[in-house]
Amino acid sequence: PANISGASIENLLDVLKEPEDRTRYRARIELGGREGDKVIAALEKWIAKLDKADPNYAHHMMEALWLHQSHNIINEQLLRRMLRSTDSNARAAATRVLCYWRDRVNEPLYLLKPQAEDENALVRVEAVRACSFFNTAEAASVALLALKHPMDKYLTYVHGETMKQLEPYWTAALAKGEMLVKGSVGVVVLHAHEFDLQSIPRPMPSAYFHDMLHSLIGQADEALY
């Protein structure tokens, strides 16, 4: 078994490459108790030595991002890099980190937009969930982008819960006739004036919003095409 207790920071960082999750978990806990400045300094050298051709490179880089998170040290450059990783699991994990760092990075909703339209459903789930932590209609706009892609039961549930959480903000925007999303999903541009905001049941069932929206999307498609 890997030596954890009392091991040097450099050795602990190498343990993060181990295939067993529990071993890596123990190493993270140990590193979390070390001085943050020393850990991050050693981590930067560790990252520089990683082999980009290693099949596990993206995971190693996520370990680096999680280590920043455990020491409450923001590394926006690394976060942005992992958000656009070629590995979908890394993109999803980085999207969750973005959710937790949303009030400490620049333009968090801008960073969430490509995640909400990602080709991978898990990345989209994380992006939509992250939107629920904001208090703006713009967050609803970002969440709506996921509807451009196929919806499974997990996405449908998370999307419905997110839109319920953001309901005060997107309904206020619709009441003002404001645009939420462009294109076919931007049905609200064409039809915001046609549905009665007072008719929305409270609390809004998860499926209600999707039934309403997809009905209107059909109308928007006819109008657009």
N, C-alpha and C positions, 0 to 999 in steps of 0.2 A: 504493500500500500504506500501511497505517496506520503512523504513527511510533511505535516502541516504545522503542528504546534512548534513555535520557536524557529521555524524556517526563515530564511532571508526573504526579503521582498522579491528579489530576482527569482529565487526558486519557486516562490508562491505563484508568481506570474506564469511560470512555465507549467504549473499544475493546472492552470486554466485551459490548457490544451488537452487535458485528459478526456477520454471519451465518456467516463462515468459522471453523470450529472451530480450525484451526491458528493463525489470527490471535489468537483469544481465548486460546489456550494460551500463546502467546508473551507476551501481556499478563499472564497469571497468573504466569508465571515471573518477569517483571520486577517485578511487585507483591510477589511473595514475597520479593524481595531488599530491599525497602524497610522502613523502621521500622514495626513492627506498630501501634504507637499512632497514628502519623500516618495509616496506611492505613485503619484502622478508623474514625477520626474523620472522614476524608473520605468513607468508605463510607456512614456514617450520613446524611450530607447528600445523597449520591448517591441512596440509597434513598428519601429523602423527596421527591425530585424526580421519581421514576419515575411514568409515566402508568399507572394501574391498568387503563385501557381498552386499553392496548397488547396485541396478541395474544401478544407475547413477554414479557409482564410476569412470568409464573411462572419463565421461564428466567432473566431478569435477577435475580430474587430468589434463585434457586439459585446464580447466580454469586456473589452476596453471601455465601451460606452457605459455599460452597466457599472463598471468600477468608478467612473466619474460620477454616476448617479448616486452610488452608495456613499460617496464622500461629499455629496452635495456641491460638486464643482461642475459648472456648466461648460461644455465644450461644444459650442454651436457649429463649428466647422466639422467636427467629427459627426455630430448629429445629422447635419445636412448630407454628409457623405454617405451615411448608412441609410438615410431615407431613400436614396437613389441607388442602393446596392443592386447588383444583378440577381441576388438571392432574395426570393420573395419572403422567406421567413425572417430574414434580417430586416427587410423593409417593414414588415408588420411589427416586429419588436421595436424598431426605431420609432415607429409611429406612436407606440404606447409611451415611449420615453418623451416624445414631443408633447404628448398630452400632459404629462406631469411637469414639464418645463414650460408650458404654454405662456406663463406670465413672466418668463425670464429670457425668452429668445425673441428675436425680431420677426415680425409678421407671421405669427404662428398659423393663422388661417390661410395665408398664402402658401405656406409649406404643406398644409393639409389638402389643398386642392388636388394636386396630382395623386395623392394617396387615395382620395375618395374616388378617383377614376382609374385606379390601378387595375391591371389585368387580373390580379390575384384577389380572390374574394376575401381572404383573411386580412389582407392589407386594407381593403375597403371597410371591413367590419371595424377595425381599429380606428380608422379615420372617422367613420360615422359616430362611433362611441365618443371619440375625443371632442367632436363638435358639441356634445351635450353639456360640456363643462363651460361653455361660453355663454354670454348673456347678450347676444346680438342676433339680428336677422341675418347678418352675413354668415353666421355659423350654420343657420338653416340652409342658406344657399349652397354652402359647401356640401352639406349632408345630402342635398337633393341631387348633386352630381352623381352619386352612386346609382341613382335610378336609371342612368344611361346604360347600365350593364345588367346582366341576369341577376335576379334576386333569389337566394335560397331562404330557407326558413330562419336561419340565424341572422342573416342580413335584414330580413323583413322585420323580425322582432326588434333588433337593435335600432333599426331605422325608425320604427314606430315609436319606441320609447324616447329616442332622441328628439323626434319632432314634437312629442308631447311635452318634453322638458322645455323646448324652445318655443312652444306655442304662443306665449305672450308677445314674443318678438316678431315671429313671422306673420301672425295674424294682424298685428299693428301695421306691419309693412304692407300687407295686402290691402288693408283698409285704406291706406294712403295711395293705393295704386302703384306701388313701387315694384320694380322688377326684381325677382329673386334669382332666376336662372334664365339664360338665353337659350334659344333653340326650342326643340320639341318639348323638352322638359320644362322650358320656360312658359308653360301653359298659363301661368299666373299673369303673364303679360297680356294675353288675349282674353282671359276669362276671369280675372280677379273680380271684375265688377258683376259677374254673373252668379256667384254663389254667396249665400247668406252666411256671414260669419256667425250670426246668432244661432244658426241651426246646428252648429258643430256641437255634438254631445260633450258634456263635461262630467267626469274626466274623459278625454278622447280615447276610445279603444285603439289598440295598436293597429288593427286592420283597417280602421275607419279612414285614416288619412290616405292609405295606399289605394283603397277602393275609390275614394273621391278623386285622388290625383290621377290615377290611371284612366278613369273615366274622362277627365278633362284633357289628358294627354291625347286621347283619341280625337277629341274635338279639335285640339290644337294641330294635330297632324293633318287633319282634313283641311284646316284653314291655311296651313303652311304649304301643303303640297296638293 
